[in-house]
Amino acid sequence: MLLIQLFVLAFDFSFRLFGLITALIPCVFQHRHCDIKNLLAWFERGHDVTLFEREKQLGGQARLAQLLPHRAEFGGIITNLTREMELAGVNIRKGVSVDCSVIEEFAPDAIVLATGATPRWPEFEGRYTAAVVDAWQVLQGHAKVGKSVVVADWRADWIGIGVAELLAQNGHQVRLAVNGYMPGQTIQMYVRDASIGRLHSLGVEMLPYMRLFGADEDSVYLQHIMSNEAVICEEVDTLVLCQGHVPQNSVEDLVRGMGLEHYLVGDCIAPRTAEEAVFDGLKVGLQL
């Protein structure tokens, strides 16, 4: 998180600050750090800015990320940027879903959409009949998870490896099926290797090269992505999906229909990292 802040500061200093605009930002559950960085860039340039947040708390996916084992530092980006907004005098409206009436009331000169993403649920046999939940539901405490769990990890990133560790810590028997050559394949090796060591100590069974094929009442069906052979996990109570995300940009259709100037940042363009989301917000904030 410190590297993100230092990078943003270095980038900030390369721009002249000027202009005045009234901005309206409708925000849904997402990487909130990108839209917060928008606001700070605009206020430094003299803009009148209002942030609309659908949830009761700021932070979006960063709030979930901090719940993963050894990921508490993600909460720092929320508190740091929230404090910056308070010091800048940003008008924050929490618990508000932006619709036509809200937009018409505020009559903004420009709208920046930072509406994030939602968990991806691919189509597979048994999706609607087996006991299936996603990683967000697990982290939010909204899912009933059985004793024996298969975590189907399509991205091989923080989420799958973190959810598997969290469930194992809570006493579940976990099998982590990864669509890659190892868990955490896409994250830094010094973090990944430490995580794999903890999973081994917790008794998590790690299954690389696995593609989710289907599920039923007590089994999960996988396919080895190199040999195409079937791999069956039996005596499974719950399948947990870590299958990436899909952009949530329904508000864009509304805004486009109203013919308003608007910009997209963060996951509502395409799912991305925290660093990329912050950079998106900064670029748009300095552009307006």
C-alpha positions as a printed Julia matrix, in Angstrom:
288×3 Matrix{Float64}:
   0.0     0.0     0.0
   2.91    2.37    0.72
   4.25    1.79   -2.79
   0.85    2.74   -4.23
   0.83    5.99   -2.26
   4.42    6.89   -3.25
   3.68    6.16   -6.89
   0.61    8.39   -6.83
   2.51   11.24   -5.19
   5.27   11.07   -7.8
   2.66   11.13  -10.58
   0.74   14.01   -8.98
   3.74   16.31   -8.99
   4.09   16.05  -12.77
   0.77   17.83  -13.42
  -0.32   21.45  -13.13
  -3.45   21.96  -11.09
  -6.22   24.03  -12.63
  -9.92   24.12  -13.48
 -13.29   24.0   -11.77
 -16.04   21.43  -12.24
 -18.95   20.02  -10.29
 -18.57   16.24  -10.28
 -20.95   13.46   -9.31
 -19.57    9.99   -8.66
 -22.04    7.1    -8.28
 -20.28    4.18   -6.64
 -21.29    0.58   -6.02
 -19.41   -2.26   -4.25
 -15.94   -2.19   -5.8
 -12.26   -1.19   -5.49
 -13.1     2.11   -3.76
  -9.51    3.34   -3.79
  -9.79    4.28   -7.49
 -12.74    6.66   -7.05
 -11.29    8.13   -3.85
  -8.14    9.03   -5.77
 -10.38   10.77   -8.32
 -11.79   12.98   -5.62
  -8.43   13.97   -4.2
  -7.07   14.9    -7.63
 -10.15   17.0    -8.35
 -10.13   18.83   -5.05
  -6.49   19.74   -5.53
  -7.61   21.36   -8.78
 -10.46   23.3    -7.17
 -13.37   21.07   -8.15
 -16.64   20.74   -6.25
 -16.94   16.99   -5.67
 -19.61   14.71   -4.24
 -19.03   10.98   -3.69
 -22.06    8.69   -3.71
 -21.49    5.28   -2.1
 -24.24    2.66   -2.25
 -22.93    0.8     0.79
 -22.9     2.07    4.37
 -19.08    1.9     4.4
 -16.39    3.01    1.99
 -13.82    0.53    0.73
 -15.5    -1.96   -1.6
 -13.4    -5.01   -2.37
 -10.59   -3.69   -0.19
 -12.88   -4.32    2.79
 -13.06   -7.98    1.77
  -9.36   -8.27    0.95
  -8.4    -7.23    4.48
 -10.35  -10.19    5.86
  -8.06  -12.71    4.17
  -5.27  -14.17    6.34
  -2.18  -11.93    6.42
  -3.93   -9.27    4.29
  -5.01   -6.83    7.01
  -2.83   -4.09    5.48
  -5.42   -3.67    2.71
  -7.57   -1.82    5.22
  -4.9     0.86    5.36
  -5.66    2.12    1.88
  -9.27    2.75    2.94
  -8.41    4.68    6.09
  -5.6     6.64    4.42
  -7.61    7.81    1.43
 -10.75    8.42    3.51
  -8.73   10.71    5.76
  -7.39   12.55    2.72
 -10.97   13.1     1.53
 -11.99   14.46    4.92
  -9.08   16.9     4.92
  -9.95   18.01    1.39
 -13.62   18.56    2.26
 -15.15   16.03   -0.12
 -18.92   15.68    0.29
 -19.58   11.98    0.99
 -23.06   10.44    0.68
 -23.18    6.85    1.96
 -26.04    4.42    1.51
 -27.28    6.09   -1.67
 -27.97    4.27   -4.94
 -27.64    6.66   -7.85
 -30.58    6.8   -10.24
 -32.13    9.35  -12.62
 -33.63   11.4    -9.82
 -30.31   11.72   -7.97
 -28.49   12.74  -11.15
 -31.16   15.28  -12.09
 -31.1    16.75   -8.58
 -27.33   17.34   -8.6
 -27.09   18.29  -12.3
 -23.38   17.41  -12.58
 -21.07   18.7   -15.28
 -19.36   15.3   -15.4
 -19.88   11.86  -13.9
 -17.18    9.32  -13.14
 -18.38    5.76  -12.76
 -16.42    3.55  -10.38
 -19.07    0.87   -9.96
 -16.7    -2.06   -9.63
 -17.35   -5.72  -10.35
 -19.21   -8.73   -9.03
 -18.09  -12.37   -8.64
 -18.06  -14.39  -11.85
 -20.26  -17.51  -11.78
 -19.46  -19.6   -14.88
 -21.99  -22.0   -16.29
 -21.32  -25.63  -15.29
 -23.4   -28.71  -14.64
 -24.83  -28.62  -11.12
 -24.45  -24.87  -10.66
 -28.08  -24.47   -9.57
 -28.52  -27.75   -7.69
 -25.27  -28.39   -5.82
 -24.15  -26.51   -2.67
 -22.22  -23.69   -4.34
 -21.14  -20.34   -2.91
 -18.62  -17.7    -3.96
 -15.65  -16.18   -2.15
 -17.44  -12.9    -1.41
 -20.26  -14.75    0.34
 -17.72  -16.65    2.45
 -15.85  -13.5     3.49
 -19.06  -11.58    4.21
 -20.34  -14.42    6.38
 -23.37  -14.94    4.13
 -22.58  -18.54    3.15
 -23.24  -21.79    4.97
 -20.09  -23.81    4.34
 -19.94  -27.52    5.13
 -17.11  -29.47    6.69
 -15.55  -30.71    3.44
 -14.84  -27.97    0.9
 -13.45  -27.68   -2.61
 -12.21  -24.21   -3.58
 -12.24  -23.84   -7.38
  -9.64  -21.16   -8.13
  -9.65  -19.92  -11.73
  -7.37  -16.91  -11.25
  -4.6   -18.39   -9.05
  -4.38  -15.09   -7.18
  -4.86  -13.8    -3.62
  -8.48  -14.81   -3.35
  -8.33  -18.56   -3.85
  -5.25  -19.09   -1.75
  -6.57  -16.77    0.98
 -10.06  -18.29    1.16
  -8.57  -21.79    1.32
  -6.34  -20.77    4.23
  -9.2   -19.02    6.03
 -11.5   -22.03    5.77
  -8.74  -24.4     6.9
  -8.03  -22.18    9.91
 -11.73  -22.42   10.79
 -11.61  -26.21   10.86
 -12.81  -27.14    7.37
 -11.24  -29.88    5.28
 -10.1   -28.03    2.18
  -9.07  -29.04   -1.31
  -7.78  -26.16   -3.43
  -8.19  -26.83   -7.17
  -6.2   -24.28   -9.17
  -6.4   -23.53  -12.89
  -2.64  -23.03  -12.99
   0.57  -24.81  -12.14
   0.47  -23.75   -8.46
  -1.7   -21.83   -5.99
  -0.98  -18.1    -6.07
   0.71  -18.37   -9.45
  -0.05  -14.73  -10.34
   1.19  -13.12   -7.11
   4.71  -12.35   -5.88
   6.7   -15.51   -5.26
   7.87  -14.55   -1.75
   4.24  -14.1    -0.69
   2.97  -17.09   -2.67
   5.59  -19.48   -1.31
   4.87  -18.48    2.29
   1.14  -18.98    1.67
   1.7   -22.42    0.16
   3.74  -23.36    3.21
   0.9   -22.36    5.52
  -1.62  -24.29    3.42
   0.56  -27.41    3.67
   0.82  -27.04    7.44
  -2.97  -26.7     7.67
  -3.47  -29.91    5.7
  -4.94  -28.28    2.58
  -4.79  -30.58   -0.45
  -3.55  -28.58   -3.45
  -4.59  -29.71   -6.93
  -2.88  -27.82   -9.78
  -3.9   -27.75  -13.46
  -7.59  -28.13  -12.62
 -10.57  -26.78  -14.53
 -14.03  -26.82  -12.96
 -16.36  -29.1   -14.92
 -19.38  -29.74  -12.69
 -20.78  -30.61   -9.27
 -23.57  -32.6    -7.65
 -24.83  -33.17   -4.11
 -21.57  -34.71   -2.82
 -18.91  -34.49   -5.56
 -17.03  -31.9    -7.6
 -15.89  -32.81  -11.11
 -12.66  -31.35  -12.41
 -10.68  -31.72  -15.61
  -6.89  -31.69  -15.83
  -6.11  -28.88  -18.25
  -3.07  -30.63  -19.75
  -4.22  -34.26  -20.01
  -7.98  -33.52  -20.29
  -8.56  -36.41  -17.89
 -11.34  -36.29  -15.3
 -10.52  -35.72  -11.63
 -13.32  -36.37   -9.14
 -13.4   -34.95   -5.62
 -15.8   -37.03   -3.56
 -17.49  -36.46   -0.18
 -17.74  -32.7    -0.77
 -20.19  -30.6     1.21
 -19.6   -27.2    -0.41
 -18.02  -25.87   -3.59
 -16.52  -22.38   -3.21
 -16.06  -20.41   -6.43
 -13.05  -18.16   -6.91
 -13.64  -17.6   -10.61
 -12.69  -13.98  -11.12
 -15.05  -11.04  -11.57
 -17.27   -9.4   -14.17
 -17.65   -5.61  -14.56
 -20.67   -4.01  -12.93
 -21.53   -1.12  -15.23
 -25.33   -1.0   -15.4
 -25.23    2.64  -14.25
 -23.28    3.48  -17.4
 -26.31    2.54  -19.52
 -28.39    4.99  -17.5
 -25.86    7.8   -17.79
 -25.29    7.21  -21.5
 -29.03    7.33  -22.08
 -29.15   10.75  -20.4
 -26.43   12.02  -22.73
 -24.1    13.1   -19.92
 -20.33   13.42  -20.03
 -18.97   10.42  -18.15
 -15.83    8.39  -17.53
 -15.14    4.86  -16.33
 -12.44    3.85  -13.85
 -11.44    0.65  -12.08
 -13.16   -2.72  -12.25
 -16.2    -1.48  -14.16
 -13.92   -1.31  -17.21
 -12.41   -4.74  -16.52
 -11.27   -6.4   -13.27
  -7.8    -5.22  -12.27
  -5.35   -4.81   -9.4
  -5.5    -2.17   -6.67
  -2.51   -0.39   -8.22
  -4.21   -0.22  -11.62
  -7.46    1.01  -10.09
  -5.7     3.81   -8.21
  -3.87    4.82  -11.4
  -7.16    4.86  -13.35
  -8.74    7.2   -10.83
  -5.75    9.52  -10.77
  -5.58    9.81  -14.56
  -9.26   10.65  -14.92
  -9.14   13.04  -11.97
  -6.29   14.98  -13.58
  -7.95   14.9   -16.99
 -11.11   16.73  -15.89
